[in-house]
Amino acid sequence: MARIEIIDQTLRDGNQSLWGMRMQAGMALPVCDLIDRTGYSVVDFVGSSMFEVMVRHARENPWEGLDLVVQSLPRVRVRAGMRCHGIITMSVTPDDLMDLWVQRLCEHGVRSFWIHDPLHVNVDKLHRLARVANGHGAEVVLALMYSVSPVHTEAFYADAARRLSASPHVDRLILYDMGGIMTPERARAIIPGVVAASNGKPVEVHSHNVTGLAPLVYLEAVNAGLSILHTCSRPLANGSSLPSIDMTLRNLRLHGHTTGIDESLLAPVAEHFERVARAAGFPTGVPVEYDAWMVEHQVPGGMTGTLKNQLAQHGMGERLDEVLMETARVRRELGYPAMATPFSQLVGVLAVMNVVTGRRYGSIPDEVIQYAYGWYGPPVAPLDPEVMDRIDSHPRARDFRGTRPPNPTLAEIRRQYGNVDDDELILRFLVAEDHIEAMKRAGPVRRDYPALGSSELQRVHDMMSASTARYLEVAADGLRLELRR
């Protein structure tokens, strides 16, 4: 039987999957000490999308929030994640700015990174960022992004594991199932080859519970000799998120495995996030039924809501299944890219445009043309010849054919964005200056979050105004009014 290491994804991937990255620092800080003492080895927290959302929507300085969270988690390594060639969803970021992003995160206390390339081809970029992070004392985990296609075979993942793990600056690999489409059978088939090819480096497992199979995949991974699993606190688990820590521990215990987790701390953390969810109007995760159609379109769970919203804007909300079917077709025609950022967005947007306009590839976004011409690296499989002909004949093709993404130096980038410090330089690259100024006007980061939302506050006022109300208790399951003489 094995001792299993648990990595907490509540503050990052649970937040991203269920709350759209809208968890403010003050929503997490009240329970960071409990999370810190739970026994996790790593707490994942940072992504560039979180930075962007905090500035745009919360008017909160993400650097300040990061500092507060890191200071509240002294026992664990705080992790950041990134795509090897981009901190903006749909674009390619200059190498110097990617290096600066890693350096600044390290300066703010990040000590663990997971870095990915959905195409598994930009090994030089992955290893360069690993070297930068290692130089600042941080561990690096490179990701094998799981996908299903004729290309993504057992041999494909074994070869990727061999290439990614070859650098001395890479500490671990992670088998990353963002769509929750891995089955126990595929886990049994893939993991032995990945382990054998990983140059003796540990392999983590990260699987979203979109189809309800992730807990079984975790047990298969442990049976295959892996011992590092990713989970979330119950309110931010399941659905499009990862398995809950509670059920994962139960399953592991029933199979004779142990962890260093203090289970007495799980309930108060979960109760806190349930209160935050009620106050902020955020959803909480629920288990889902198995849907085999997920394996066809492979749209990440959190992205389904985005597709629904895009269709609703065109008065076509009832055509989601048609868009998902078109998504599967577009992905096949574009050479089976793994459905991770930015390719899940590229494929999804193009599928929506095809359905909404009724003209397949009548409109082709610049980013799809750039992908076809290798801006993100060579596709893992050739594009459909007819689709490639459409791209080649597009008026914008001449602007990208035979070109590479702009790669200005850091000095050139500084001249573009003015005389600002490095932290603000990164924010200016992510969002417009007016959003940053609004963030500054909003003042310092709040260190707590109201336990009650506006509707519940009105209930408090009404109940306390009643002549018989003498005592009000805020309970984990809502408001409870008691009478005392």
Order of alpha helices (4+ residues) and beta strands (2+ residues): beta-alpha-alpha-beta-alpha-alpha-beta-alpha-beta-alpha-beta-alpha-beta-alpha-beta-alpha-beta-alpha-beta-alpha-alpha-alpha-alpha-alpha-alpha-alpha-alpha-alpha-alpha-alpha-alpha-beta-beta
